[in-house]
Amino acid sequence: MTETQPISLPQLSVVVPVRNEVGNVGPLLADIEAACQTLGAFEVIYVNDGSTDGTAAALHELGATRPWLRVIRHEQSCGQSAAVRTGVRHARAPVVVTLDGDGQNDPAFIPAMVQALHKAGSQVGLVQGQRVGRKDTGFKKWQSRIANGVRCRILKDGTRDTGCGLKCFRREAYLALPYFDALHRFMPALMVREGYQVTHVDVRDRPRLTGVSNYGFFDRLWVGILDLAGVWWLIRRRKRVPQIVPETL
């Protein structure tokens, strides 16, 4: 009888939400693979959020030669926050990195973010990337500056750029957060609400390789104002994070 070998679980899960990015999945996946080579066992989870182009076929072809690639498909597009949540719920590793599927987030920063999380200790739940040298249009950068400034003043989350898709966090900490659409843009404030600390890493922004933006509209202040009010309410309603004290027998 052949002895069954134990299955080694990944220590890192990279979650990539994607919609209609057929031209970007291949180059971005190659960059992710190169960045994760020194990090031990890892998996990459692409969440195909209702793509109507050739994204599904491209991912199927890439997965044929990459056993660490997993693909989950939404029948219809449910939005970036929903896609991220699907990926995290299916992740098998205790540490998760997310990044946008358009290639603008540079995977080369993944090792530094993972190292920062491990070095910080269990009190840090999130390492938030903060973009430098953004490649967006001037109008979009202006919108983002206003939205980030208002959000930071109201929520006092100490984060310059919550819209950056590059995030590294503890899976259990993320799953404890209240879920709603646009959650990914308020993670620093909600992590603090749950009693975790947040640290930051500056990351380089890259130009989109092909296609047009499918996500990202929630950094417009007039779209996200209700979400901002809701997060402020959630923070105000959380009085104290319970501290568990071991019982002495």
Backbone torsions as a table, in degrees:
resi	resn	phi	psi	omega
1	MET	NA	131.5	-179.7
2	THR	-80.8	129.9	-179.9
3	GLU	-72.4	131.8	179.3
4	THR	-74.1	128.1	179.2
5	GLN	-81.6	136.7	178.6
6	PRO	-64.2	142.3	178.3
7	ILE	-82.8	123.4	180.0
8	SER	-84.0	121.9	-180.0
9	LEU	-82.0	147.6	178.6
10	PRO	-67.9	150.7	175.1
11	GLN	-95.5	-11.7	179.8
12	LEU	-140.6	131.8	173.1
13	SER	-114.9	126.7	176.8
14	VAL	-104.8	117.8	-176.0
15	VAL	-106.9	127.4	-177.7
16	VAL	-126.7	106.8	173.5
17	PRO	-77.4	137.4	-174.4
18	VAL	-147.7	139.4	174.4
19	ARG	-143.6	119.8	178.5
20	ASN	54.1	56.6	-179.7
21	GLU	-126.2	42.2	-174.6
22	VAL	-55.8	-35.5	-178.2
23	GLY	-79.6	-10.6	-175.0
24	ASN	-107.5	-20.5	-172.3
25	VAL	-63.4	-41.3	-178.5
26	GLY	-64.6	-55.9	179.3
27	PRO	-60.6	-40.0	-179.3
28	LEU	-67.3	-41.3	179.3
29	LEU	-63.1	-37.7	176.6
30	ALA	-63.0	-39.6	177.9
31	ASP	-67.1	-39.6	178.3
32	ILE	-63.7	-44.4	179.7
33	GLU	-59.7	-44.1	179.5
34	ALA	-63.5	-39.4	-177.6
35	ALA	-69.9	-31.1	-173.3
36	CYS	-93.8	-1.4	-174.9
37	GLN	-58.2	-32.3	-175.8
38	THR	-95.5	6.6	-173.1
39	LEU	-102.6	10.8	-179.1
40	GLY	81.8	-158.0	-177.1
41	ALA	-66.2	129.7	-179.7
42	PHE	-142.1	164.1	172.2
43	GLU	-135.9	152.9	175.1
44	VAL	-119.6	125.6	-179.5
45	ILE	-113.2	109.7	173.2
46	TYR	-90.8	127.0	175.3
47	VAL	-105.7	106.4	-179.8
48	ASN	-81.1	103.1	-172.6
49	ASP	-88.4	69.9	174.9
50	GLY	68.3	35.3	-179.8
51	SER	-62.6	144.6	178.9
52	THR	-115.4	4.4	177.1
53	ASP	-101.7	-147.9	-177.8
54	GLY	-92.9	18.3	-177.5
55	THR	-60.1	-44.9	-178.2
56	ALA	-59.9	-44.6	-179.6
57	ALA	-65.7	-40.2	179.5
58	ALA	-63.5	-42.8	179.3
59	LEU	-66.2	-38.5	178.0
60	HIS	-61.6	-43.4	179.6
61	GLU	-65.9	-42.5	179.7
62	LEU	-65.4	-36.1	-178.4
63	GLY	-69.2	-19.3	-178.3
64	ALA	-63.5	-27.2	-178.2
65	THR	-116.8	10.0	-178.2
66	ARG	-134.1	92.7	-177.1
67	PRO	-65.3	-17.3	-179.9
68	TRP	-86.8	-1.7	178.4
69	LEU	-93.8	126.1	175.7
70	ARG	-119.4	141.3	-178.6
71	VAL	-124.9	129.1	176.3
72	ILE	-121.2	137.2	-175.0
73	ARG	-120.8	129.1	168.0
74	HIS	-84.1	132.4	179.3
75	GLU	-61.7	-38.8	176.2
76	GLN	-128.2	155.0	179.3
77	SER	-66.1	127.5	-179.7
78	CYS	-115.6	-1.4	178.5
79	GLY	101.5	163.6	-173.2
80	GLN	-66.0	-42.6	-179.9
81	SER	-61.8	-41.9	178.7
82	ALA	-64.5	-39.4	179.4
83	ALA	-66.2	-42.2	177.1
84	VAL	-61.3	-45.5	-179.3
85	ARG	-62.2	-41.5	176.6
86	THR	-58.1	-45.7	-179.5
87	GLY	-63.4	-43.1	-178.6
88	VAL	-67.2	-39.5	179.7
89	ARG	-64.0	-30.9	179.0
90	HIS	-90.3	-6.9	-178.4
91	ALA	-66.0	143.6	-179.5
92	ARG	-103.9	-8.0	-177.5
93	ALA	-98.0	154.9	178.1
94	PRO	-75.0	-18.2	179.6
95	VAL	-117.9	133.3	-177.1
96	VAL	-124.5	137.6	170.3
97	VAL	-115.8	134.5	173.2
98	THR	-114.8	150.1	171.6
99	LEU	-154.4	154.9	-178.1
100	ASP	-69.0	152.7	-176.1
101	GLY	-86.6	2.3	-176.9
102	ASP	-91.3	-2.4	177.8
103	GLY	88.3	-2.9	-179.3
104	GLN	-73.1	-31.7	173.1
105	ASN	-78.8	126.2	-175.9
106	ASP	-86.0	115.7	179.4
107	PRO	-63.0	-15.1	179.9
108	ALA	-59.5	-18.7	-179.5
109	PHE	-88.9	-3.3	-179.0
110	ILE	-58.9	-48.6	-179.5
111	PRO	-57.5	-40.8	-179.9
112	ALA	-64.8	-36.4	-179.3
113	MET	-72.1	-40.5	177.5
114	VAL	-63.9	-43.7	178.6
115	GLN	-61.9	-40.7	179.6
116	ALA	-63.0	-38.6	179.2
117	LEU	-66.9	-46.0	-179.8
118	HIS	-65.6	-40.5	-178.1
119	LYS	-67.6	-32.0	-175.2
120	ALA	-72.6	-25.7	-178.9
121	GLY	93.7	174.5	-171.2
122	SER	-68.1	-15.3	-179.6
123	GLN	-74.1	-17.7	177.4
124	VAL	-95.0	123.4	-179.5
125	GLY	-99.8	-19.8	-173.2
126	LEU	-144.8	134.0	166.0
127	VAL	-108.2	113.9	-175.9
128	GLN	-99.2	124.0	173.6
129	GLY	-72.3	144.8	176.7
130	GLN	-129.5	118.9	-170.7
131	ARG	-73.6	141.2	170.2
132	VAL	-124.3	146.6	-179.9
133	GLY	64.4	45.5	-176.6
134	ARG	-59.4	142.8	-176.9
135	LYS	-101.6	8.8	178.9
136	ASP	-73.8	171.3	176.6
137	THR	-67.4	158.7	179.5
138	GLY	-58.9	-38.3	-179.4
139	PHE	-65.3	-42.6	-179.2
140	LYS	-68.0	-38.4	177.4
141	LYS	-65.2	-36.8	177.1
142	TRP	-63.8	-44.5	176.8
143	GLN	-58.2	-45.6	-176.7
144	SER	-64.4	-40.3	179.2
145	ARG	-61.5	-43.3	179.6
146	ILE	-64.9	-48.4	-178.2
147	ALA	-62.0	-43.9	179.5
148	ASN	-65.0	-38.5	179.5
149	GLY	-65.1	-44.7	179.1
150	VAL	-65.5	-45.4	-179.7
151	ARG	-59.9	-45.8	-177.9
152	CYS	-64.4	-37.8	-179.5
153	ARG	-68.6	-38.6	-177.3
154	ILE	-80.1	-45.2	-174.9
155	LEU	-89.9	-19.2	-179.9
156	LYS	53.7	48.3	-177.7
157	ASP	-91.0	-2.9	175.0
158	GLY	66.5	22.3	-175.6
159	THR	-121.2	128.1	-177.3
160	ARG	-76.2	-31.8	-170.0
161	ASP	-145.2	86.5	179.1
162	THR	-79.6	-13.1	-178.6
163	GLY	-77.0	-8.1	179.4
164	CYS	-68.4	127.5	-178.2
165	GLY	-73.2	-17.4	179.4
166	LEU	-76.9	108.5	179.8
167	LYS	-138.1	144.2	175.7
168	CYS	-128.2	126.5	-173.4
169	PHE	-152.4	165.4	175.6
170	ARG	-81.0	128.1	-175.8
171	ARG	-56.9	-44.0	-178.2
172	GLU	-64.1	-32.6	178.1
173	ALA	-68.5	-42.8	179.2
174	TYR	-62.0	-44.7	-175.9
175	LEU	-69.5	-13.1	175.8
176	ALA	-84.5	-11.0	-177.7
177	LEU	-77.0	147.4	174.5
178	PRO	-67.4	131.6	-176.2
179	TYR	-92.8	137.9	172.0
180	PHE	-160.8	164.0	178.3
181	ASP	-62.6	136.0	-177.0
182	ALA	78.9	14.5	176.1
183	LEU	-52.8	-39.8	-173.8
184	HIS	-61.1	-19.5	-179.4
185	ARG	-89.8	-4.3	-179.3
186	PHE	-124.6	17.9	-175.5
187	MET	-60.6	-41.8	179.7
188	PRO	-57.0	-47.7	-178.9
189	ALA	-63.8	-39.2	-177.7
190	LEU	-75.5	-30.3	173.8
191	MET	-64.0	-43.3	177.4
192	VAL	-62.8	-39.1	177.7
193	ARG	-57.6	-35.4	-179.5
194	GLU	-84.8	4.2	176.6
195	GLY	94.9	5.6	178.6
196	TYR	-93.0	158.4	171.1
197	GLN	-96.5	158.7	180.0
198	VAL	-124.6	134.2	173.8
199	THR	-119.6	166.9	-170.4
200	HIS	-131.2	147.5	175.2
201	VAL	-133.1	127.2	175.3
202	ASP	-72.4	133.1	-178.5
203	VAL	-129.2	152.5	-178.8
204	ARG	-85.5	134.3	176.3
205	ASP	-90.3	143.5	179.8
206	ARG	-119.6	157.3	174.5
207	PRO	-71.5	148.2	175.1
208	ARG	-62.4	138.0	-178.5
209	LEU	-72.8	-55.0	-179.1
210	THR	-142.4	168.7	172.8
211	GLY	77.6	-169.9	-179.2
212	VAL	-126.7	163.3	-176.8
213	SER	-65.5	133.1	176.1
214	ASN	-108.3	-20.1	178.0
215	TYR	-127.1	176.3	171.3
216	GLY	108.9	0.7	-175.7
217	PHE	-75.5	-13.0	-176.7
218	PHE	-77.5	-2.4	174.3
219	ASP	-83.6	4.5	172.9
220	ARG	-84.5	124.4	-173.2
221	LEU	-55.9	-44.1	-173.8
222	TRP	-72.0	-15.1	174.5
223	VAL	-86.0	-39.0	-173.1
224	GLY	-93.4	7.4	-173.4
225	ILE	-64.7	-37.4	178.4
226	LEU	-68.8	-38.2	175.7
227	ASP	-62.7	-41.4	179.0
228	LEU	-60.5	-44.5	178.3
229	ALA	-63.5	-38.9	179.9
230	GLY	-66.2	-41.0	179.0
231	VAL	-67.4	-40.3	176.0
232	TRP	-57.3	-42.3	179.0
233	TRP	-63.9	-42.9	179.5
234	LEU	-61.4	-41.3	179.8
235	ILE	-66.2	-41.5	179.8
236	ARG	-64.7	-32.8	-176.6
237	ARG	-80.6	-16.6	-179.8
238	ARG	-88.1	109.0	-173.2
239	LYS	-85.0	-46.0	-175.5
240	ARG	-154.3	138.8	176.6
241	VAL	-84.9	122.3	-177.9
242	PRO	-61.8	134.3	174.4
243	GLN	-105.6	118.6	-176.3
244	ILE	-82.4	123.8	179.7
245	VAL	-107.8	123.2	179.3
246	PRO	-59.3	135.5	-179.8
247	GLU	-80.7	134.0	179.1
248	THR	-93.9	123.3	-178.9
249	LEU	-89.5	NA	NA
